[in-house]
Amino acid sequence: MDSEGDVKVLGTVVSPFALRVRMALYLKGVSYEYLEQDLFDKGELLVASNPVHKKVPVLIHGGKPVCESLAIVQYVDEFWAGTASILPVDPYHRAVARFWAAYVDDKVFPAWIGILRAATEEERDEKLAATLAVVAPMEDAFTAWSDGKAFFSGGDSVGYLDLALGCQLFWLEALRSMFGVTVIDAGRTPRLAAWAERFLETKAAKAVAPPANSMEEYAGKLRAIWAAAAAAK
Ligand SMILES: N[C@@H](CCC(=O)N[C@@H](CS)C(=O)NCC(=O)O)C(=O)O
């Protein structure tokens, strides 16, 4: 393992964005020191490393911070270029992968957070319908870009868009166990559902999988905070 300088990751075990970065480092075979953060009581290192957003993940490489998970994955891919590329090599495919990764963060992530935030069953049903609507185009994206292979990368190993969406799957599983909702449904999006099963079986996903019930516990804290904030209005 060649880490070419000290590599640290500031994350939380339940942060999909931190899991994304950790999976990228796993794929590249880069060893790193993992520093779990308390987001309810942020430490000095996190605030100093990401003063703009004060969010995880942050990659600190040789003392220099890199923020924003997609930017970090691209940095990791470019710095440790000696092993298989995470981003597609072809410039057009790279642009498409970046487009869909941004779609995941701008549309899919906020949609399922809406399910988690919903205060009533009726609201949860509405948010689930909205989430299914934003997930639906990803079925066609998978068909178009997987090229008949196992992953969005168009190959048999995971790439940039696989990491972008795959890191969210742990939470989608938690939503299923907490509320009985299925966001990537074999009936509506069969190829995506099969991809999700494959993704969760990869070594990269297994290497970072959050401990059992950690998301449910974290969700309980978040929902209590959201409920208190709503009650205080
Ligand atoms: N766009 C950012 C999102 C990072 C993010 O939202 N991190 C959350 C944890 S999942 C966080 O640190 N939240 C703390 C806060 O909002 O104060 C990325 O891709 O890195």
The ligand as an SDF file (V2000), in Angstrom:
LIG
                    3D

 20 19  0  0  0  0  0  0  0  0999 V2000
  -21.8510   17.6510   -0.4280 N   0  0  0  0  0  0  0  0  0  0  0  0
  -21.1350   17.1700    0.7280 C   0  0  0  0  0  0  0  0  0  0  0  0
  -22.1560   16.6790    1.7470 C   0  0  0  0  0  0  0  0  0  0  0  0
  -21.5100   16.3150    3.0710 C   0  0  0  0  0  0  0  0  0  0  0  0
  -22.5400   16.2010    4.1890 C   0  0  0  0  0  0  0  0  0  0  0  0
  -23.7130   16.5770    4.0590 O   0  0  0  0  0  0  0  0  0  0  0  0
  -22.0710   15.7020    5.3410 N   0  0  0  0  0  0  0  0  0  0  0  0
  -22.9150   15.6180    6.5070 C   0  0  0  0  0  0  0  0  0  0  0  0
  -22.8870   14.2020    7.0640 C   0  0  0  0  0  0  0  0  0  0  0  0
  -23.6640   13.0650    5.9590 S   0  0  0  0  0  0  0  0  0  0  0  0
  -22.3900   16.5400    7.5900 C   0  0  0  0  0  0  0  0  0  0  0  0
  -21.2050   16.6190    7.8200 O   0  0  0  0  0  0  0  0  0  0  0  0
  -23.2890   17.2550    8.2610 N   0  0  0  0  0  0  0  0  0  0  0  0
  -22.9440   18.1280    9.3320 C   0  0  0  0  0  0  0  0  0  0  0  0
  -23.6760   19.4340    9.2440 C   0  0  0  0  0  0  0  0  0  0  0  0
  -24.4980   19.6070    8.3180 O   0  0  0  0  0  0  0  0  0  0  0  0
  -23.4650   20.2720   10.0990 O   0  0  0  0  0  0  0  0  0  0  0  0
  -20.1870   16.0580    0.3010 C   0  0  0  0  0  0  0  0  0  0  0  0
  -20.4370   15.4230   -0.7350 O   0  0  0  0  0  0  0  0  0  0  0  0
  -19.1540   15.8620    0.9570 O   0  0  0  0  0  0  0  0  0  0  0  0
  1  2  1  0
  2  3  1  0
  2 18  1  0
  3  4  1  0
  4  5  1  0
  5  6  2  0
  5  7  1  0
  7  8  1  0
  8  9  1  0
  8 11  1  0
  9 10  1  0
 11 12  2  0
 11 13  1  0
 13 14  1  0
 14 15  1  0
 15 16  2  0
 15 17  1  0
 18 19  2  0
 18 20  1  0
M  END
$$$$
